[in-house]
Amino acid sequence: MSDYNADVKAQVREFYDAIGWTQVGDGVYQNARYEDLRPVSQEYIQRCHERVSRFLPRKGTYILDAGSGPIQYPAYLAYSEGFLKRVCLDISHRALVEARTRLGERGWYVVGDAARLPFRGEAFDALLSMHTIHHLPPGEQVDAYHAFLRVLQPGATAVVINSWGPHSPLMRLVAPFIQLNFALIRVYRRLRGTSKEQPRIAGGERDQTGTHVYRYGYGWLKENLSDLPDLEVRSWRSVSTSFLRAMIHRRLFGRFWLNVLYRIEEAFPHWMGRNGQYALVRFQKPDSSSNKGSDA
């Protein structure tokens, strides 16, 4: 491993051990500032979380959660309900301590690197990785996908949730409206005397807040990972947290508009997955040595 890659991973580990997975409330972590936890968005976000379950088997022996974090949302627990053990792997020791409080003896907990999985081949009946790939150094993200494939049993499925970040065409299109709405919200709050800082939109490939983040777009995935068997890219959630906070409000029928958005994502899952903010990347290890075709 290069010095650069080692430094990146040390930074990510330090951030999540010291800050990211520190609780600031009952089951709420400091890292929640990157999510919209307002009641107006709650149903939509829950339904997006539940999409993952559609592509995982209902039962099995071992499911690997690569980059598990603390398993902070109730829907995340449901992914492994039918499995004997959920193997939680994370670079952060604190994340695994928190995950154990939720899973207890139903989980095994491993400090490790998602790009260099410390497991034998064909060990898992399913694999899940939520918002982890983009924390890896750029040169190791392809390695991580192939490591996921290596540890799957024949016929088993992997589900990877990743963000295109600033490479999302849909979010680039609406970025000026997000900026405008945040400006209007600041003016409104100043007039009411309730002004508070709004979250800043990441403007480049590297997010300058928090810890190391390096995101690629759909084109990169298609070019570098087309060899993954039965590869499919669908919408997990098409809009960013900044979009939700800027554009969705209870008094402006926010729940109604999110219900419309969800129905659009359901109707056009592949287009929204390729162009929206967050993609659900699914692939399946073939039963035979020959790969299936890709429809990514």
N, C-alpha and C positions, 0 to 999 in steps of 0.2 A: 504494500500500500504506500502511495506517495505521501510526502510530508503534508502536501496540500489537503489530500483526502482525509488524512488522520486529524489535521487541525479542524476541518469542517465537522467531523463527527464528534470531536471533543467539545466543540462549541455547541452543537445540538444537545449533547448529553448534559452539559453544564446548564444550559438554558432551562431544559425541562426538569432537571433535578432541583434547581434553585428557584425557578420562577414559574414556568409554564404549567406544571401540575401541582402548584400550591393552591390549596382550597382558600377561597375568599368568601365562602358562604356554605350553606348546607348542600354539599354535592356540587357546588359551582366552583370552577377552577379559574385561575387567572387567565388561562388561555381562552376562556369564553368570550373575551373581548373581540375575538375573531369570528364570533357567531352572533346571530340576532335572536335573542331569547325573549323578545317581547311577545305578549299574548297574541297579538294580531298575526304574527308569523308562525306561531307554534304548530298549528295543524298542518300547514304546508311543509314545514321542516320535518315533522314526524312522518308524514307520508313519503317524503323523499328518503328518509332513513329506512323505511319499510321496504323500499324497492329492492334492497340488497337481498332480502330473504327469498325473493322469487327465483334467484339464480343459484342458491345454495341448496344442497340436499337437506331433506327434513331430519335425517338421522345418519349416524355414522359413529365411528370409534374416536378418531382424532380430527379436529379442525385446527389449523394453524392460523392465528391472528398475528400477522407480521406487522409490527409497529402498533401494538394494541392500545397504547396509552392506558388511561385508567378505566376504560369502558364507561365513559361518563354519561351516556344517554340510555334510558330504559330499552329503546329499540335495539341497541347494540347487544344487550344481553340475550335477546331472542334469537340471535343468529346461531347460537350454539346449544339451544335448549334440547335438541334431540341427539346430541353427541355425548359420548362417555366423558371425554376430556377436551377442554379448550386450551391449547398450548399458546400462551401469551408470550410473544417475543418483543422486547423493546430495548432500545439503547439506554433508556432511563430507568434506574433502579426505583426511583420514586413512583414512576408510572406503574410498575409491577406491584409495588406495595399497595397502591390505591386499587388496582385491579383485583387483588386478592381479597380486599374488603367486600367486593361485590360478588365474586365467583366462589371464593373459599376453596373447598376441596374438589370442586368441579373443574378447577383449572390447574395447569402446571405453568411455572413462571420462569422464563429464561432471559437473562441479560444477553443481548446479542445484536448482530448486524444484519439488517434485512438483505444486504447485497451478498453476504457470505453466511448463509444459513447453516447452523451447526447441527444439521440433521441428515440422516441417511436418505438416499433416494427412495421415492415411492412410499413415503411414511404417512401421508395424510389423505384423508377422504375428501377434504375440501380445504380451501385456503381463502383467507380474507385479508385485505390490507387497505386501511382507511387513512387517506391523507398522509401517507408516509413517504412515497417515492420522491416527492419534490424536496424532501429534506436531505436526500443523498447528494453527494458530489455529482456533477453532470456526467462524468465519465463512468459512473457506476450504476446509472439508472437502468440501462439495458441489462447489465449483469443481474440486477435484482429481479427483473421479469423472468429471466431464464433460470435463476435460482428457484423462483416460485414453481416454475414448470418441473424442475428436477425433482422436487420433493412430493409432487402429486402422484397418487396412485393412478394407473391407467383407468380412464373414464371419469376421473375426478375433475372438478371445476375450481378455477380461481376467479375471484372477484376483486378488482383493484379500483378504488375510488381515487381519482386524481383531479387536479385543477389545471386548466390551461393558463390560468393567470391572465397576464396582459395579452396573450395570444388568442383569446376568445373573440372571434369576430362580432358576436352579439353584444358582448360587454363593451367592446371598442365603439360600437355604434351608439350605445346609449350613454357612454361616459360623459359627454357634455351635459346631458340632462341630469345626471347624478350630481355633477359639480354645481349646476344651477340650483337644484333643489336643496343641496346642503347650504348654499349661500342664503337662500330664502329662509331656511330653517334657522340659521344663525341670526338673521335680521329679526325674525319673528320672536325668537327667544330673548334677544336683547331688548326688544320693545316691551316684552312681558317681564323682564328682569330675571329670566331663568336660563341665561346663556350658559352653555357648557360645551366643551371641546367635542367636535365630531371626529370620527375616525378618518384617517387619511387613506386615500386610494393608492395602492401600490402602482407606481407608474412605469416600472421597468421589469426586466427579467429577474432581478434580485430585489427582494423585499427588504427595505432598509430598516424595518422594525422587527423586533423579536429576534429570531434566530435565522440560520441559513435557509434560504428557500431559492431553488432554481427550477423554474417551470419551462417545459417545452409545449409546443402546440400539437394539434392533431396531425399535421403534416409530418412532424418528426416521428411520431409514433408509427404512422403508416410506412414511412421509409425504413425505420430501424427495427420494427417488431412484426413485420408482415409474416415472419416465419412461425409465429406463435400459432398453434393449431386451433382451429375453430374460433378465431379472434373476432370479437364483436364489440363495438363501441356504442353505448346507449347513453341517454341522459340520466344522470343521478339528480342533479339540480342545475337548472340552466342559468340562474342568476347569482350574483355575488352578494355577500353580506352588505356591502356598500349600497348596492341597488335596493335591497330590502329596507335598509334604514333610511335611505333618501326618498324612496318612491312609495313605500307601502305604509299607510297610516289608517288607524281605526276609523277616524272621522271621514276619511275619503274612500270608504268601502274597501279597505285593504284586503279583508278576507275574501271578498267576492273576486277581486282581481287575481289573487293568488290561486283561487279555485279554477279560474279560467286558464291561468298559466299552467297549472298542473295538468289540466285536460289537453292542452296543446302539447306538452311534453309526452303525454301518453299517446297522443295521436301520431306524433312525429319523433319517436325516441331516438332514431339514428341521426337525423339532421340536427336535433337539439343537442345530442351528445357531442357531435363534432364541432358545433359552433357556439354552444353555451359555455358556462363557466366550469362546471364540474362534470366529468365523464365517469361512467361506469364501464370499466374495461373488463370484459369477460373472455376467458379462454379455457379450453378443456383438453386435457391430455388424452390422446386417442387410445383406444383399446389395442390397436395394432401399431406397428412401427411407422406406418404411413400417415402423414398429416392430412387433416381435412382442409378444405378450401377456406379462405378468409372472406368475410363480407364486411370487413371494417371499412 
